[in-house]
Amino acid sequence: MARVNSALYLNETIDAFEVDDNYSYYKKDEFKCPVCKVKLQFNRGINFLDPHFKNWPNVDHLITCGINVNNNQFNKYGNQNINIITSTILPRAKRLTSKNDKFPTEILIKRYYGRRSKKFLNALNKLTENEINTLTLITEDGKTVRLNEIILRQDDIIEKLEKEKAAFICILKGYTNKTIDVRGSKKNTLTYNGRYKNTNKFDLFIPASFVEKNEVQIENIENKLIYCYGIAEKNQYGYKMNVYSIEHQICIIRQ
């Protein structure tokens, strides 16, 4: 049975956790597949801990729907982590449709940096290199991409930022350094020795208002190979990705 993390609700893409957080607000018969538009049902998961959308009884996705492709990948490999990866629609490209989009921080955190991101990264870390190179995902704007296309080293990110002149969502793969204080905020500049597409400076930046929340975990991610899920951007100080929640945005690949 195909499972997805997002659905259309009154023609707007909505995340399963958003529905779960406001459960009584939504009409439960108004959810549709974001790809083929067939009716879906919302499920809060085992012990209400894993909200998602699944097939409406006796209603399957259209044969041309990419959701079926993702489901077939899970059947092929028989790997539960692949089920998590392919049922979680990332990157959330449709949320950033304009170069001028500016979302309030609380909206960014709710939509990008919550429980679903943590689950995705943990599952990603358990895949083999072959699985990462061959699996495909459907993004919220309906595009099909290979998983490895959204896992980028800092040089790749910087090249894309310079080319497109706009922030974008991705999964950064890189080596961290020692974290330093920057006027109350925290900054970790990734290594840039040129061995792994890391010839340019790129910062993980924890805004001052989020330092206290993350303080106990900051040392744990230092001098590690990591995945970090977030919005890559360029500002007057250089290239960076904001970290609002180490727990949900960062996964350690190697100690």
N, C-alpha and C positions, 0 to 999 in steps of 0.2 A: 504494500500500500504506500503510495507516494505521500511524503510529508514535506511541508514547506514552512518556513518561518514567517513569511509575509503573505498578505492577501490584499485584494482590492476590497475596499469598503466604501460604497457610494463614490466610486471612481477615484479614490485616493488610496495609495499604497500604505498599509499599516502593519506594524510589527506585532507578532503574537504576544510579546511581553507588554506592549502598550494596551492590548485588549485585556490581558490578565490584570493589569494594574487598575483598570476601570471596568471591571467585568460586568457590572449591572447596567452600564451605559449603552452597550452595543446591542443591536438587533442581531441575534445569532443566525438568522437565515439570510443575511445580506452579504456574506463573504464570498468572493470569487477568486479563482486561480489568476494570479497576476500575468500569466502567459496566455492561456487559452480561454479564460473567462468562464469556465464551468463553475458550478456551485461547490463551495467547500464548507466543511464544518469545523468549528473551533473546538479544541480539546485542551484541557488544562494539564494533561499528563499525569503520570503516577504521583500520587500524593500532592497534586497541584504544583509540582516543581518543574515541569517541562512543558510549558504551553506551546502549542503548535497548531497548524491547520492540516487537516487530512481529508481524504475523499468523502464527499457526501454519500450516504448509503445508496448503492445501486447507480451511482453516477461516476463514471471514470473520466479522466482527462482525455481530451481529443488525441487521436493517434499522432497528430503532428506536434503535440505539445512537448517542449523540451524537458518538462518534469519527468516524463516517461524515460527519457534518455538517462537522466540522473538516477532514477530508480533502477534501471537496468545495470548501471555501473555497480550499484550496491549488490545486486544479485550476482554479478560476474565475480566480484572479489570476495563476497561473503564477509566483509569487514565492517563491524559496527561503527568504527570511526569514520568510514566512508559514508555511511548513512547519515551521520551527524554533519559531515562536511557538505554533502550534496543537498541536504534538506535545509541548510542554512544559507539563505541567499546573500552572498557577499561578492564583491563589495556593494554597498548600498548606493549605487551610482545615481539612481533616480532622485536621491535626496539633494544632489549637487548638480542640478541641471543648468545653472547659470553661473558664469564667472563672478557675478556680483552677489551671489547668495551669501548672506551673513546670518547665521543662526545664533540665537542666544545660547550661552554656555550650557544652561540646564537642558535645552533641547538636544544639543550635541551629545551630552553625557547619556541622556535617556535613550537616544536612537543608535548611538555607535559604541558606547563604552560600557555596556552592561553585561549581564549574565550570558547572553548569547555569544558575545565576542570571546569571553573566557572559554566557553564550551568549544567554540570553533577552534581556537588556538591550541587547546589541549589535545583535541582530536588530530589537528594538523601535525602536531609534534610526534604523533605515533604512526604516521604514514611512512611508507618506504619512499626512497627517491623515485623509483619507477612509478609509484602511485601518484606522487606529486606531479610528475611530468606528463602523465597521461589522463588524469581525471579532468573533467570539464564541469564548469559551474554556470548557472544562469543568473545573471545579475538582475537587479530590479528594473533596469531599463530594457529588459528582454534580450540582452546580448548573451551569447554563449562564449565563454572564455576558458582557456586552460588554467588550472589552478596555479601553475608556475608563472603565469603571466601577471599575477597580482602580488607575487612575492618578489620584492625588488631590493637590490643592494643600493647603497646611498648614491653611487654614481649614476645608476639608472634613474633614480628618483629625481636627482638634480637635472639630468638631461631632459626628462619629461617636463619638469617645472619650467625650464627655460624655453622649451618648445611650445608648450600650451599656454603659458602665462596665467595659469590658474591652479588653485589648490585641488588635490584629488585624494581619494581614499586608496590605501594600499596596505600591504603587510611588509614592513621593513624587516630585513634580515641583516644583522650587523653585530659587531663586537663593541661592548661598552667599555668605558674607562672609569676613572674615579669621578664621582659627582661633586660639583663645586657649587658654592652659594653665589647667587647673583642678585643682590639687593632684595633678599628675602625669598626669591624664587630659587629653584635648583636647576642645574644644567649638566647634562652628561654628553660630552662631545665624543662621538664614536671614533674608534681608531681609524686612521687614514694612512696606512703604510703602503697602499697600492697593490696588495696581494689578492684581494677579492673584490674588485670593483669598488674600492674604497679609497680613492685618491683625493677626495675632497671632504672638507669639514661638514658634518651634519650633526645637529643637536637634538637630543631628547630633552624637552623643556617642561618642567613642572611649575605651573604658575603659583605665585605666593599663596593664594587662597586655598591651594590644594596640597601644600607641603605637609601640613600637620596630619592630614588624612593618610598620606603615603609614607611618612617618615620612618616607620619601623621596617619598611620593606626596601628602602632605598639602597642600603648596603648589600642586600641580597642579590641585586641585579648588577652590581658592579663587576667589571672584568669577566663578563659572560658573553657567550654567543646567544643571541635572543631573536625572537620574533616580536615585533611590536605593531599592533593594529591601530591605525589612526589616519588623520588627515595630514598629508605632507604639504608644506607650504613654504613660501619664501617671504621674508620681511626685510626690514632695513638692516637687520643684524646678520642675516644669512639664511641658511636652510634649516628647517626644523620640523618636528612633530611634537605636538603637545601631549603630555601624559597627565590625564586626570585621575586615573585609577591604575596603579601598577598591577593590582590583583587581576583586573579584567582585561587590560590592554597588552600586558607583556607575559610572554612564556619563555622560560629558559630552555634553550636547546642543548647547551653543553656548559658544564661548570668550568 
